[in-house]
């Protein structure tokens, strides 16, 4: 099972674009503290993509610096 949860702050404003079929796609980048090996206090960065209505809502409401929680599937 590939499940991931993180809480962090947005490093930039969300980017909204649309697929050819009209589906909204929102991309965000999150800075997460404590991502070093062994729990070291290092900052890691996560790119997250949201599709459909949740992505449209995120693009309208969120902005740089907001604290957000993401949940989903992790891809390398």
Residue pairs with C-beta under 8 A, 6 or more apart in sequence:
2 73
2 74
3 71
3 72
3 73
4 70
4 71
4 72
4 73
4 74
5 69
5 70
5 71
6 30
6 32
6 46
6 69
6 70
7 32
7 67
7 68
7 69
7 70
8 30
8 31
8 32
8 33
8 46
8 67
8 68
9 30
9 31
9 65
9 66
9 67
9 68
10 28
10 29
10 30
10 31
10 62
10 63
10 64
10 65
10 66
10 68
11 29
11 30
11 31
11 45
11 64
12 28
12 29
12 64
13 62
13 63
13 64
14 26
14 27
14 28
14 58
14 59
14 62
14 63
15 26
15 27
15 28
15 59
16 24
16 25
16 26
16 55
16 56
16 59
17 24
17 25
17 27
18 24
18 25
19 25
23 51
23 52
24 51
24 52
24 53
24 55
24 56
24 59
25 49
25 50
25 51
25 55
26 49
26 50
26 51
26 54
26 55
26 56
26 58
26 59
27 47
27 48
27 49
27 50
28 47
28 48
28 49
28 50
28 58
28 62
28 68
29 45
29 46
29 47
29 48
30 45
30 46
30 48
30 68
30 70
31 43
31 44
31 45
32 43
32 44
32 45
32 46
33 41
33 42
33 43
34 40
34 41
34 42
35 42
35 43
35 44
36 42
36 44
46 70
48 70
48 72
49 55
50 58
62 68
